[in-house]
């Protein structure tokens, strides 16, 4: 009797157990659901940002043409470069007194840039021979910088001499990527996209990535000098794989052996007034040569301001600010100007890049003269912003002229040689900036004189080119 159970009792006991089981299941479901909701909330900023970036880079047909992937790749390139820049700048410039820093910076420029002048012109001709391997070339440049970042991570701690050849290797690999990237852009143009607009879109993507990566690099630098280089390694490894995601048409050499010598016969000069069988860089017209001269003067100004203001503001910071804050304010102004110039290039509508160059160089010349005469903190920041704006817009116009007027068969060589000249102009400006006395008015007067020389010697040729070619060329901007 005591052990007997009625069906009701059994059912009641089983029901109680079932109820408890359901309670436990429903409770675990609620916990699991809460965890999933928290995970989605934490993941949303990253996934939402990624979707927003993808939407922006693939807008207006850039996704279908493949330009969007190139924009993303260039963003990776900019983020990796800024990681290396922060690590090297902290090692060479900020870690020692001003007088010693001058010597170390000068030594860095001499050891890295002198061999670079020899190696850089070779990059273009070598890449001309492998038009079917452009994706592999870009991936190789990324992979090389990833490995060199690891080498630098040890060198910046020990201060060994291997830092300098490794930095040179980074420069060469970066330039090789830049040359191939410039040659790839025309093959990825969406419908109704101009060359200037496409170039500015790619450049703007790199600038935005640089702006995001810079504070991350500074944060990693606070942990130790090698950590930004570890970050660069990871970024460049990702860029290596991303390079192969570009469309296969990037590697196509179709049409490269039938390119025209120049935009029109009026722009052939010197011994090549008549068409020649083998296209060469000497057949480039006055538009490219004068645009290159104007850009060289602005790149000289950029190098000069970089080093002259770095040492000047370190010894004589802006009123009421520390040296670090003063340098940061000028750097932000220059970066903002560069980004604005790139953004303007994305929507500017003009038939002549030559006119853009003439105008912006005149503007930066006026800003330099004003800053030299009325030297002050505000005008220095304004000059940095105007110089960044002018350099960005002029370089986009120069790229468009090279892509328009230079035979495609030798276009990568033209980009390599033009980039070499601009890089050397920057180094020359930096060397003058290092050697100049730390007198603001005197230094900016010298800068204004150099820009004036560049503007006066190129304006007439650019205006003649724009006037004679306005009715015969296709629209490029």
C-alpha positions in Angstrom: 0.0 0.0 0.0 2.8 2.4 0.9 4.6 1.8 -2.4 1.5 1.9 -4.6 1.1 4.9 -6.8 -1.9 5.9 -8.7 -1.8 6.9 -12.3 -2.6 10.4 -11.2 0.3 10.5 -8.8 2.6 9.2 -11.5 1.4 11.6 -14.0 1.7 14.4 -11.5 5.3 13.5 -10.7 6.3 13.2 -14.3 4.5 16.4 -15.0 6.5 18.1 -12.3 9.8 16.8 -13.7 8.8 17.9 -17.2 7.9 21.3 -16.0 11.2 21.6 -14.3 13.0 20.5 -17.4 11.1 23.0 -19.5 12.0 25.6 -17.0 15.7 24.8 -17.2 15.5 24.7 -21.1 13.7 28.0 -21.3 16.1 29.6 -18.8 19.1 28.5 -20.8 17.4 29.7 -24.0 17.0 33.1 -22.4 20.7 33.2 -21.3 21.8 32.1 -24.7 19.5 34.7 -26.4 20.9 37.4 -24.2 24.5 36.4 -25.0 23.7 36.4 -28.7 22.1 39.8 -28.4 25.2 41.1 -26.6 27.4 39.5 -29.3 25.4 41.2 -32.1 25.6 44.5 -30.3 29.3 44.3 -29.9 29.7 43.0 -33.5 27.4 45.7 -35.0 29.9 48.6 -34.9 32.5 46.6 -36.8 30.1 44.9 -39.3 28.2 48.1 -39.8 31.4 50.0 -40.4 32.6 47.4 -42.8 29.3 47.5 -44.7 29.5 51.3 -44.8 33.0 51.3 -46.1 32.1 48.7 -48.7 29.1 50.7 -49.8 31.2 53.9 -50.1 34.1 52.3 -52.0 31.8 50.4 -54.4 29.4 53.3 -55.2 28.8 54.7 -58.7 29.8 51.5 -60.5 33.2 51.2 -58.7 32.2 47.8 -57.3 31.3 46.4 -60.7 34.5 47.7 -62.4 36.8 46.6 -59.7 37.9 50.1 -58.7 36.3 49.6 -55.2 38.7 46.7 -54.4 41.6 48.9 -55.5 40.4 51.7 -53.2 40.3 49.2 -50.3 43.7 47.8 -51.2 45.1 51.4 -51.2 43.6 52.0 -47.8 45.4 48.9 -46.5 48.6 50.3 -48.1 48.2 53.7 -46.3 47.5 52.1 -42.9 50.6 49.9 -43.1 52.8 52.8 -44.2 51.7 55.1 -41.3 52.5 52.3 -38.9 56.1 52.2 -40.2 56.3 56.0 -40.3 55.3 56.4 -36.7 57.9 53.8 -35.6 60.7 55.3 -37.6 59.9 58.9 -36.7 59.9 58.1 -33.0 63.2 56.4 -33.3 65.0 58.9 -35.5 63.5 62.2 -34.5 61.6 62.3 -31.1 63.9 60.2 -29.0 67.0 62.6 -29.0 67.7 66.3 -28.5 67.1 68.7 -31.4 70.8 69.1 -32.5 71.3 65.3 -32.5 68.0 64.8 -34.2 69.2 67.0 -37.1 72.2 64.8 -37.7 70.2 61.6 -37.4 67.5 62.8 -39.8 70.1 64.0 -42.3 71.9 60.6 -42.1 68.6 58.8 -42.6 67.9 60.8 -45.7 71.3 60.3 -47.1 71.5 56.6 -46.5 68.0 55.8 -47.7 67.5 58.3 -50.5 70.8 58.2 -52.2 70.5 54.5 -53.2 66.8 55.2 -53.9 67.7 57.6 -56.7 69.5 54.8 -58.5 66.9 52.1 -57.9 63.7 54.0 -58.4 64.1 54.7 -62.2 64.6 50.9 -62.7 61.2 50.1 -61.2 59.1 51.3 -64.1 61.1 49.5 -66.9 61.0 46.2 -64.9 57.3 46.5 -64.4 56.9 47.2 -68.1 58.2 43.7 -68.8 55.6 42.0 -66.6 52.3 43.6 -67.6 50.5 40.2 -67.0 51.7 40.1 -63.4 50.4 43.4 -62.0 48.4 41.7 -59.2 51.4 39.6 -58.3 53.7 42.7 -58.4 51.4 44.5 -55.9 51.2 41.4 -53.7 55.0 41.1 -53.8 55.4 44.7 -52.7 53.0 44.1 -49.8 54.7 40.9 -48.8 58.2 42.5 -49.0 57.1 45.3 -46.6 55.6 42.8 -44.2 58.9 41.0 -43.9 60.9 44.2 -43.7 58.6 45.4 -40.9 59.7 42.4 -38.9 63.4 43.3 -39.6 62.7 46.9 -38.5 61.0 45.7 -35.3 64.3 44.4 -34.1 66.4 47.2 -35.5 64.4 50.0 -33.7 65.0 48.4 -30.3 68.8 47.7 -30.8 69.5 50.8 -32.9 71.5 48.6 -35.3 72.6 49.8 -38.8 70.3 47.3 -40.5 67.5 49.8 -39.9 68.6 51.9 -42.8 68.7 49.2 -45.6 65.4 47.9 -44.3 63.9 51.4 -44.5 65.3 51.7 -48.0 63.7 48.4 -48.9 60.3 49.7 -47.6 60.7 52.8 -49.8 61.4 50.8 -52.9 58.6 48.3 -52.3 56.2 51.2 -51.6 57.2 53.0 -54.8 56.8 49.8 -56.8 53.3 49.4 -55.5 52.5 53.1 -56.3 53.7 52.7 -59.9 51.7 49.6 -60.5 48.6 51.2 -58.8 48.8 54.2 -61.1 49.0 52.0 -64.2 46.1 49.9 -63.0 43.6 52.7 -62.4 42.8 53.3 -66.1 41.8 49.6 -66.5 39.3 49.9 -63.7 37.4 53.0 -64.7 33.6 52.7 -64.2 31.4 54.2 -66.9 31.4 58.0 -67.0 34.3 58.1 -64.5 37.2 60.5 -65.2 40.8 59.7 -64.5 41.1 62.5 -62.0 37.9 61.4 -60.2 39.1 57.8 -60.0 42.6 58.8 -58.8 41.2 61.1 -56.2 38.8 58.4 -55.0 41.7 55.9 -54.6 43.9 58.6 -52.9 41.1 59.7 -50.5 40.6 56.1 -49.5 44.3 55.9 -48.5 44.1 59.2 -46.6 41.1 58.1 -44.6 42.7 54.8 -43.7 45.9 56.7 -42.7 43.8 59.0 -40.5 42.2 56.0 -38.8 45.5 54.0 -38.4 47.6 56.9 -37.1 46.1 57.1 -33.6 46.3 53.3 -33.4 49.9 53.4 -34.4 50.6 56.1 -31.7 48.8 53.9 -29.1 51.0 50.9 -30.1 54.1 53.1 -30.0 53.3 53.9 -26.3 53.6 50.1 -25.6 57.0 50.0 -27.3 58.8 51.0 -30.5 58.4 47.6 -32.1 54.6 47.2 -31.7 53.6 49.6 -34.6 55.8 47.4 -36.8 54.0 44.3 -35.7 50.8 46.1 -36.7 52.3 46.9 -40.1 53.3 43.3 -40.6 49.7 42.1 -40.0 48.3 44.8 -42.3 50.7 44.1 -45.2 50.0 40.4 -45.0 46.3 41.2 -45.4 47.2 43.4 -48.3 49.1 40.6 -49.9 46.0 38.4 -50.1 43.8 41.4 -51.0 45.9 42.1 -54.1 44.8 38.9 -55.7 41.1 39.9 -55.3 41.5 42.5 -58.0 39.8 41.6 -61.3 41.8 39.5 -63.8 41.6 42.4 -66.3 44.2 44.2 -64.2 46.8 41.7 -65.6 45.6 42.1 -69.2 48.1 43.7 -71.6 45.5 44.0 -74.4 46.2 47.1 -76.5 49.5 48.1 -74.9 51.5 47.4 -78.0 49.3 49.7 -80.1 49.2 52.8 -77.9 49.4 56.3 -79.5 52.6 58.3 -79.1 50.8 61.2 -77.5 47.5 63.0 -77.2 48.1 64.8 -80.5 51.1 65.7 -82.7 51.1 69.3 -81.5 52.5 68.1 -78.2 55.5 66.3 -79.6 58.6 68.4 -79.3 62.4 68.2 -79.6 63.8 65.6 -82.1 60.5 63.7 -82.2 58.2 66.1 -84.0 57.1 63.3 -86.3 55.6 60.0 -85.2 58.3 57.4 -84.3 58.0 53.6 -84.5 59.0 53.0 -80.9 57.3 55.1 -78.3 59.6 56.7 -75.6 59.4 59.1 -72.7 61.0 61.8 -74.9 57.8 62.0 -76.9 55.9 63.4 -73.9 54.3 66.8 -74.6 54.7 70.1 -72.8 51.7 69.4 -70.7 53.4 66.6 -68.8 56.8 68.2 -68.6 55.6 71.5 -67.2 53.1 69.8 -64.9 55.9 67.8 -63.5 58.0 70.9 -63.0 55.1 72.6 -61.1 54.6 69.5 -59.0 58.3 69.3 -58.2 58.2 72.8 -56.7 55.3 71.9 -54.5 56.9 68.6 -53.4 60.0 70.6 -52.5 57.8 72.9 -50.4 56.3 69.8 -48.7 59.7 68.4 -47.8 60.9 71.8 -46.6 57.9 72.5 -44.4 58.0 69.0 -43.0 61.5 69.3 -41.6 61.8 73.1 -41.1 58.6 73.4 -39.1 59.4 70.1 -37.2 62.6 71.6 -35.9 61.3 75.2 -35.6 58.2 74.2 -33.6 60.2 71.9 -31.4 62.4 74.8 -30.3 59.8 77.6 -30.6 56.3 76.1 -30.2 53.1 78.0 -31.0 52.0 80.5 -28.5 50.6 78.8 -25.4 51.2 75.3 -26.7 53.8 72.6 -26.2 56.1 71.4 -28.9 54.1 68.2 -29.4 50.8 70.0 -29.6 52.2 72.5 -32.0 53.5 69.8 -34.3 50.2 68.0 -34.1 48.2 71.1 -35.0 50.3 71.8 -38.1 50.3 68.1 -39.1 46.5 68.0 -38.8 46.1 71.1 -40.8 48.3 69.7 -43.6 46.4 66.4 -43.5 43.1 68.1 -43.7 44.2 70.2 -46.6 45.5 67.1 -48.4 42.2 65.3 -47.8 40.2 68.3 -49.0 42.3 68.6 -52.2 41.7 64.9 -52.9 38.0 65.2 -52.2 37.7 68.3 -54.5 39.4 66.3 -57.2 36.7 63.6 -56.9 33.9 66.0 -58.1 35.7 68.8 -59.9 34.6 69.3 -63.5 37.2 70.8 -65.8 38.5 70.1 -69.3 42.1 71.0 -68.6 44.1 69.6 -65.7 46.7 72.2 -66.7 44.5 75.0 -65.5 44.0 73.3 -62.2 47.8 73.1 -61.6 48.4 76.7 -62.6 45.6 77.9 -60.2 46.5 75.9 -57.2 50.2 76.7 -57.4 49.3 80.4 -57.6 47.2 80.0 -54.4 50.0 78.2 -52.5 52.4 80.9 -53.6 50.2 83.6 -52.2 49.8 81.7 -49.0 53.6 81.3 -48.7 54.3 85.0 -49.3 51.6 86.0 -46.7 53.0 83.6 -44.1 56.5 84.9 -44.7 55.5 88.6 -44.4 53.1 88.2 -41.4 54.7 85.2 -39.7 52.5 83.8 -37.0 50.9 80.6 -35.6 47.6 80.9 -37.5 49.3 81.7 -40.9 51.7 78.8 -40.5 48.8 76.4 -40.0 47.0 78.0 -43.0 50.1 77.5 -45.1 50.4 73.9 -44.2 46.7 73.3 -45.1 47.0 75.2 -48.4 50.2 73.4 -49.3 48.5 70.0 -48.6 45.5 71.0 -50.7 47.6 72.3 -53.6 49.9 69.3 -53.6 47.0 66.8 -53.6 45.1 68.4 -56.4 48.2 69.1 -58.5 49.4 65.5 -58.2 45.9 64.2 -59.3 46.1 66.4 -62.4 49.6 65.3 -63.2 48.5 61.6 -63.0 45.7 62.4 -65.3 48.0 64.0 -67.8 50.4 61.1 -67.8 47.6 58.7 -68.2 46.3 60.8 -71.1 49.4 61.8 -73.0 52.0 59.1 -72.3 51.9 55.9 -74.5 50.6 53.0 -72.5 53.5 50.9 -73.5 55.8 53.1 -71.4 53.4 54.6 -68.9 54.7 52.7 -65.9 58.2 54.0 -66.7 56.8 57.5 -66.9 55.1 57.1 -63.5 58.3 55.7 -62.0 60.5 58.5 -63.3 58.1 61.2 -62.4 57.7 59.8 -58.9 61.5 59.6 -58.6 61.8 63.3 -59.5 59.1 64.3 -57.1 60.6 62.2 -54.3 64.0 63.7 -54.9 62.4 67.2 -54.8 60.9 66.3 -51.5 64.3 65.2 -50.2 66.0 68.3 -51.5 63.4 70.5 -49.8 63.9 68.5 -46.6 67.6 68.9 -46.7 67.3 72.7 -47.0 64.8 72.6 -44.2 67.2 70.8 -41.9 70.1 73.2 -42.8 68.1 76.4 -42.5 68.5 78.6 -39.4 65.4 78.4 -37.2 64.0 81.8 -38.3 60.4 81.5 -39.4 60.2 84.6 -41.6 63.5 83.8 -43.4 62.6 80.1 -43.9 59.2 80.8 -45.4 60.7 83.6 -47.6 63.0 81.0 -49.1 60.1 78.6 -49.6 58.0 81.3 -51.3 60.9 82.1 -53.7 61.3 78.4 -54.8 57.5 78.0 -55.4 57.5 81.3 -57.4 60.3 80.0 -59.5 58.4 76.8 -60.2 55.2 78.7 -61.0 56.8 81.2 -63.3 58.8 78.7 -65.4 55.8 76.4 -66.0 52.7 78.6 -66.2 53.1 79.7 -69.8 53.7 76.2 -71.1 50.7 74.8 -69.2 48.4 77.6 -70.5 49.6 77.1 -74.0 48.9 73.3 -73.7 45.4 73.9 -72.3 44.5 76.4 -75.0 45.8 74.3 -78.0 44.4 71.0 -76.7 41.0 72.1 -75.4 39.2 71.2 -78.6 41.0 68.0 -79.6 41.2 66.0 -76.4 38.7 63.8 -74.6 37.5 64.9 -71.3 39.8 63.7 -68.5 38.6 65.5 -65.4 
